[in-house]
């Protein structure tokens, strides 16, 4: 099974499909989408199918910079965000739950930063993603 709920390369997910897959967490998906549109400039969203193992992912870009990736799942969604070294250190020093700090510490460092996958199913998790976005863009 792919990481994304949607793995059929021939069918790009639409809003109705996402709402059905996410169920009660669709409102959180929309809230984060709105937050990004309202707080960041020059936003572009594009659906990418990275392969059968990954399925469909929505890539969100501000100008030329990747902000994050939305990965629809069954009943929730996953956010993938890449933090550079400064942003990762700042996030580790902030008041995030230990689970997020552990994810940052344990993430494999790449040239572009540390990639974190966070499952979103409640407001607390959504708030953490919003704070991580702020940290990412300041650092």
C-alpha positions as CSV (number, residue, x, y, z in Angstrom):
1,X,0.0,0.0,0.0
2,X,1.2,3.5,-0.8
3,X,1.9,6.3,1.8
4,X,-1.0,8.3,0.3
5,X,-4.6,7.1,0.4
6,X,-4.6,7.8,-3.4
7,X,-2.3,5.6,-5.4
8,X,-4.0,5.4,-8.9
9,X,-1.7,7.5,-11.1
10,X,-4.5,8.0,-13.6
11,X,-6.8,9.8,-11.2
12,X,-5.6,13.0,-9.6
13,X,-7.5,13.6,-6.3
14,X,-10.1,16.3,-6.2
15,X,-11.7,18.1,-3.2
16,X,-14.6,15.6,-3.0
17,X,-12.3,12.6,-3.0
18,X,-10.1,14.2,-0.3
19,X,-13.2,15.1,1.8
20,X,-14.4,11.5,1.6
21,X,-11.0,10.0,2.5
22,X,-10.2,12.4,5.4
23,X,-13.8,12.4,6.8
24,X,-13.8,14.4,10.1
25,X,-10.2,15.7,9.5
26,X,-11.1,17.4,6.2
27,X,-11.8,20.6,8.1
28,X,-8.2,20.5,9.5
29,X,-6.9,20.1,5.9
30,X,-8.9,23.1,4.8
31,X,-7.8,25.1,7.9
32,X,-4.2,24.5,7.1
33,X,-4.7,25.3,3.4
34,X,-6.4,28.6,4.4
35,X,-3.7,29.4,6.9
36,X,-1.0,29.0,4.3
37,X,-2.9,31.2,1.7
38,X,-3.4,33.9,4.3
39,X,0.1,34.0,5.8
40,X,2.5,33.2,3.0
41,X,3.1,34.8,-0.4
42,X,3.1,33.6,-3.9
43,X,1.6,30.2,-3.0
44,X,1.5,27.4,-5.7
45,X,0.0,24.0,-5.1
46,X,0.5,21.0,-7.3
47,X,-0.4,17.4,-7.1
48,X,2.5,15.0,-7.7
49,X,2.5,11.3,-8.1
50,X,6.0,10.2,-7.0
51,X,5.4,6.5,-7.7
52,X,3.2,3.5,-6.6
53,X,4.9,3.4,-3.2
54,X,4.2,7.1,-2.5
55,X,0.9,7.8,-4.3
56,X,-0.4,11.3,-4.7
57,X,1.0,14.2,-2.7
58,X,0.1,17.8,-2.8
59,X,3.2,20.0,-2.9
60,X,2.9,23.5,-1.6
61,X,5.5,26.1,-2.7
62,X,6.0,29.8,-1.7
63,X,7.8,31.4,-4.6
64,X,10.6,28.9,-5.4
65,X,10.7,27.4,-1.8
66,X,9.0,24.2,-0.8
67,X,6.8,24.8,2.2
68,X,5.4,21.4,2.9
69,X,3.7,18.4,1.4
70,X,0.1,17.3,2.1
71,X,-0.3,13.5,2.0
72,X,-4.0,12.3,2.3
73,X,-4.6,9.2,4.2
74,X,-7.6,7.2,5.5
75,X,-9.3,9.4,8.2
76,X,-6.3,11.8,8.6
77,X,-3.5,13.4,6.6
78,X,0.2,13.5,6.9
79,X,2.4,16.6,6.5
80,X,5.9,16.3,5.4
81,X,8.1,19.3,6.2
82,X,11.8,19.7,5.7
83,X,13.7,21.9,8.2
84,X,17.1,23.3,7.6
85,X,19.8,23.0,10.3
86,X,18.9,26.4,11.9
87,X,15.2,25.7,11.8
88,X,15.6,22.2,13.3
89,X,17.7,23.5,16.1
90,X,15.2,26.3,16.8
91,X,12.3,23.8,16.8
92,X,14.2,21.5,19.2
93,X,14.7,24.4,21.6
94,X,11.0,25.4,21.4
95,X,8.1,24.1,23.4
96,X,7.0,21.3,21.1
97,X,5.8,18.0,22.4
98,X,8.6,15.4,22.9
99,X,7.2,13.4,20.0
100,X,8.0,16.2,17.6
101,X,11.4,16.9,19.1
102,X,12.3,13.2,18.9
103,X,11.2,13.2,15.2
104,X,13.5,16.1,14.6
105,X,16.5,14.5,16.4
106,X,15.9,11.2,14.7
107,X,15.4,12.5,11.2
108,X,18.1,11.7,8.7
109,X,20.0,14.9,7.8
110,X,20.1,15.6,4.0
111,X,21.6,18.5,2.2
112,X,18.2,20.3,2.1
113,X,17.5,19.5,5.8
114,X,15.7,17.1,8.0
115,X,12.4,15.7,6.7
116,X,9.6,15.3,9.3
117,X,6.4,13.4,8.7
118,X,3.6,14.4,11.1
119,X,0.1,12.8,11.1
120,X,-2.6,15.4,11.6
121,X,-5.9,14.3,13.2
122,X,-6.5,17.1,15.8
123,X,-6.1,20.8,16.5
124,X,-3.0,20.4,18.7
125,X,-1.1,18.6,15.8
126,X,-2.3,21.3,13.4
127,X,-1.1,24.0,15.7
128,X,2.4,22.4,15.8
129,X,2.6,22.3,12.0
130,X,1.7,26.1,11.9
131,X,4.5,26.8,14.4
132,X,6.9,24.6,12.4
133,X,6.1,26.6,9.2
134,X,6.8,29.9,11.0
135,X,10.2,28.5,12.3
136,X,11.1,27.2,8.9
137,X,10.5,30.5,7.2
138,X,12.3,32.6,9.8
139,X,15.4,30.4,9.7
